[in-house]
Amino acid sequence: MLIWGGGGKRGSILAFTLVELLVVIAIIGVLIALLLPAIQAAREAARRMQCANHLKQIGLGVHNFHDTKGGVPPAGIGGRNDPAANGCGYARLGFFPLIFPFVEQPGLYAYIQLRQFRYTYGAYWWTQESASTTAPMNDEIRKQFGSVPIYKCPSRRGGGLHITPFTGTATNNSTTNYPPYGPRGDYAIVFSYQRNQACIDEATAIGSSNTVDRNRWYVYPQYPSAPFTSSHGPFRVASFGITPPATTSDHANYNTWEPRDTMAWWQDGTSNQLLVGEKHLPPSVFDNCVVGEMDDCSFMIGGASMMASMGRFVHVNDTVGAMDLESGAVALAIPHAAKDVTKFGSAHPDVVNFLLGDGAVRAFPLTTPAIIMAQLGTVDDGNAVRIPSL
């Protein structure tokens, strides 16, 4: 930069020296370095607020569902009515699509109704364009399911399409041999189950002779005629106007599902009950969904073998534990923790957002004691808990 000085005909030329120029550049670099973290923090705060707003909308959907249908949304429609036949493979519709009409997605729910609730929501339902003459599946429908904005946290994934891809040919209407293909999301309902010998005896009494099947029954009691004393979370499987028979896994009687519980089921009070929180999805499993893992999979499906697609755990009193829930169920996960799809967690630094039964959304610190999470997730422990402050 040159400046003409005054006083003479030609004046004098003033210029920055190289040292001065380097000092100015260094100062600008320091200012940018100081400003960028503030900008990033502001952006993350905005994303976290938007994430909390999505949970708020889900909460409004739960309350509107209750007002309209006379009960809280089921955790899922339930599996085959046959504990002895490993019915956990028959995973039908779960919580999140069941509230579609109440979160501004009536078109997607109408499509599901046309194809009926009796189907399992695995690879066959998701891929077969000719599976229904009244509502065939196609790419446009898949895109609509994969683009529901309120089921995604912007801190983890932006808007747009998020679908578990499928390659191959689905040969039957079962989820047994396939992971849950379909739209991905970042939120999970709260599971709280307590298991003991009495519950094992109950499972045996209703005909479950398979050890693994009995274990899964406690995690997600899905059979329409089964007892539910092990279930202590806010959402249980649906009840049925006509009990589906055990001999048919794809029966129209599943279309008669009804809400099982009213908000009276939340015996500790709506403000003392966790409903939905953010999933723990470490980078190692993000955008990954494979058979037997159920990491970042479809939020459409509800069932024992597909439980991690839509739910996480805050409490398990597990005495025989084939699925090792005790070690993974009782604490929030840091963002880059090792793979564990039983935990709640988030992409936010230090906090996890949760929806409470009264519709409020609260951010819980990652250091929240496990006992508090267990008490807030259990409907009938009788403890009034003060939510930790940040």
Buried (B, 14 or more C-beta within 10 A) or exposed (E): EEEEEEEEEEEEEEEEEEEEEEEEEEEEEEEEEEEEEEEEEEEBEEBBEBBBEBBBBBBBBBBBBBEEBEBBBBBBBBBBBBBEBBBBBBBBBBBBBBBBBBBBBEEBBEBBEEBBBBBBBBBBBBBBEEBBEEBEBEEEBBEBBBBBBBBBBBBBBEEEEBBBEBEEEBEEBBBBEBBBBBBBBBBBBBBBBBBBEEBBEBBEEBBBEBEBBBBBBBBBBBBBBBBBEBBBBBBBBBBBEEBBEBEBBBBEBBBBBEBBBEBEBBBBEBBBBBBBBBBBBBEEBEEBBEEEBBBBBBBBBBBBBBBBBBBBBBBBBBEEBBBEBBEBBBBBBBBEBEBBBBBBBBBBEEBBBBBBBBBBBBBBEBEBEEEBBBBBBBBEBEEEBEBBEE
